[in-house]
Amino acid sequence: MTLAKHNILIVQPDLFSRDSLKILFNLHDSSYSTIEVDNYSSAVEIVNNHSSKISLIVMDIIPLLEGLDLIRVLKEIPSIKIIVLTHLKEILLAPYLLKFGINTFLSKNSTGLDEVKIAVDTILRDEEYISRSVSIALKKSNEVGGSCLKLTEREFQVLSLLYRGKTNKEVAQNLNLELYTIESYRKNIMLKTSCKNTAELMSFSSTIGI
């Protein structure tokens, strides 16, 4: 029996995505083997215990904060390549996550399984892969979301929680920060995104696909 050259960890919340990716890689050739999980805690456990055996992870980014936490863990292990495959919009997330340290971003809304396979093959050859939709998003980011690329990681977390309907106090509790700190972050976010009020900030968040 030939051992797999690359072990791919699939972290997707829905069964359809997990099964589709599993079939894709298992049918591809014997050089791929997959492990599938539906949550981030299981993924972190696998990575912590078997990091040397994982070549690449194909992960969703939902829920967003938990997804960012997983990427943060993975960034400590440079040997593991990271592909984000999600239905969230590319316009902000692709530029932001590429800046954050992932290898490539694929949208479920515009990416077929054939392109996923091409992306994985390319990334595992230590080459760069940018899809057409992400290329467009990178160009548009200067028009719509470019200012948001100036946000710090913490400001991005605050923006995500505010968009979920959390109050400043609830955001502070969620992130274990003081209320005045969250108020300061909120002011900085509105300044950087040129939003004049909460309604504009929520509209902006919806547009960029948080």
HUTAUR-V393167 format. One record per backbone hydrogen bond with DSSP energy under -1.0 kcal/mol. CO is the residue of the C=O (numbers start at 0). NH is the residue of the N-H. E is the energy in kcal/mol with one decimal. If there is no record, write none. Layout:
BEGIN
co=(CO;CO)
nh=(NH;NH)
e=(E;E)
END
This chain:
BEGIN
co=(5;6;6;7;8;9;10;13;14;15;16;17;18;19;20;21;22;24;28;30;32;34;36;38;39;40;41;42;43;44;45;49;54;55;56;57;58;62;63;64;65;66;67;68;69;70;72;73;76;80;81;81;82;83;85;89;91;92;93;94;95;96;96;103;105;106;106;111;112;113;114;115;116;117;118;119;121;122;130;131;132;133;134;135;136;139;139;140;145;146;147;151;152;153;154;155;156;157;158;159;160;161;166;167;168;169;170;171;177;178;179;180;181;182;183;184;185;186;187;188;189;196;197;198;199;200;201;202;203;204;207)
nh=(32;54;55;34;57;36;59;17;18;19;20;21;22;23;24;25;26;28;31;5;7;9;11;42;43;44;45;46;47;48;49;52;80;8;82;10;84;66;67;68;69;70;71;72;73;74;75;76;79;56;102;103;58;105;107;93;95;96;97;98;99;100;101;83;85;109;110;115;116;117;118;119;120;121;122;123;126;125;134;135;136;137;138;139;140;142;143;145;148;149;150;155;156;157;158;159;160;161;162;163;165;164;170;171;172;173;174;176;181;182;183;184;185;186;187;188;189;190;191;192;194;200;201;202;203;204;205;206;207;209;91)
e=(-2.0;-2.5;-1.4;-2.2;-2.5;-2.7;-2.2;-1.9;-2.9;-2.6;-2.4;-2.3;-2.5;-2.2;-2.4;-2.4;-2.1;-1.0;-1.4;-2.9;-3.3;-3.5;-1.7;-1.3;-2.7;-2.0;-2.3;-2.7;-2.8;-1.8;-2.5;-1.8;-2.4;-2.6;-2.8;-2.6;-2.8;-2.4;-2.4;-1.9;-2.0;-2.2;-2.2;-1.8;-2.5;-2.2;-1.2;-2.2;-2.1;-2.3;-2.3;-1.4;-2.7;-3.4;-3.1;-1.6;-2.7;-3.3;-2.3;-1.9;-1.9;-1.3;-2.1;-2.2;-2.0;-1.2;-1.1;-1.8;-2.3;-2.1;-2.7;-2.6;-2.7;-2.4;-2.7;-2.5;-2.0;-1.8;-2.3;-2.1;-2.0;-2.7;-1.5;-2.5;-1.8;-1.4;-2.4;-3.7;-1.1;-1.3;-1.7;-2.2;-2.0;-2.4;-2.6;-2.3;-2.1;-2.5;-2.2;-1.1;-2.0;-1.6;-2.7;-2.3;-2.1;-2.5;-2.3;-2.6;-1.6;-2.3;-1.7;-2.4;-2.8;-1.9;-2.2;-2.6;-2.3;-2.0;-2.6;-2.2;-1.6;-2.0;-2.6;-2.2;-2.5;-2.3;-2.0;-2.2;-2.1;-2.1;-1.0)
END
